[in-house]
Amino acid sequence: MKLGAASQLGAAALDEVEELDRLSGRAFATMVAEAPGLEVRLSGSCALGLSGEDVADLNMLFLGVGAESGRFLAEAMARVDALGLPVVALMAPGATAALAPAAERLGLDGAGTMPLMVLRASTHFNLGRACRIEPALDVATVRASGDLVAAAFELPRGAVARTLDASLTPTAGFATFVAYSEATPMSSVAVTRTGSTAGIWCMATPPEHQGKGMGRGLLTRVLDRLRREGVERFYLHATDAGRPLYESIGFETIADQAVWVKGRSTQAHA
């Protein structure tokens, strides 16, 4: 656990981390908006999104720097415990030292760090493998996306259906794209957007489809499309498996955020 991470960041970087964590909490709530057991709590630099599913990766707690963070953590975990849910918590570097003792007392286990990565407008990248890309707007493509996410991150298909599938409607606040090789769905990615900033979520390529360039082809073409539509900055919370891909495209790590977990997590975010 990197408790001294904040000291390695300048004020501007810390401000950006706080901003993107706030966006992340709201984006996650949008992506599970139709979950039957959804609960969302927002306060300053903190956010709690509970899908109600017994899957840690579908219940997220974001903790930033602020006078309210300790209270928010305590109240959030009280609610998590009352519902009997697992949860994944991400702490901003500036909050970790102050919140870590309380997190341990509240039953959270340290699970290392997760890089918060950014791709900026000035960064050039090359398009990957050409592939057919379809937005998940019809029943078949939504189902294909859910199948890919469940397989890539070893998540229960029913939980994915009740949360991500159910929330993916033509008027949803996020979009999902699926890459195909002929008729076979190979890779999927979800995108949230706030103004000129977009979040990358659930970059999912199951093991049997990895190493074929489909994930890179999908992601770079979605990034290129969104840039042409006015997006200037992309962010994501990377898994260890995904980090090399993002670095090769040009994403930079702006913070290694502490990850805390109650229950089992696959950290299935990007």
Secondary structure as UniProt FT lines:
FT   TURN            3..4
FT   HELIX           5..8
FT   HELIX           11..31
FT   TURN            32..34
FT   TURN            36..37
FT   STRAND          39..43
FT   TURN            44..45
FT   STRAND          46..50
FT   HELIX           56..58
FT   STRAND          59..63
FT   TURN            67..68
FT   HELIX           69..83
FT   STRAND          87..91
FT   HELIX           93..105
FT   TURN            106..107
FT   STRAND          109..120
FT   TURN            121..122
FT   STRAND          132..135
FT   HELIX           139..153
FT   HELIX           157..160
FT   HELIX           161..165
FT   HELIX           166..167
FT   TURN            170..171
FT   STRAND          174..181
FT   TURN            182..183
FT   STRAND          184..194
FT   TURN            195..196
FT   STRAND          197..204
FT   HELIX           207..209
FT   TURN            210..211
FT   HELIX           214..228
FT   TURN            229..230
FT   STRAND          233..237
FT   TURN            240..242
FT   HELIX           243..249
FT   STRAND          252..262
//
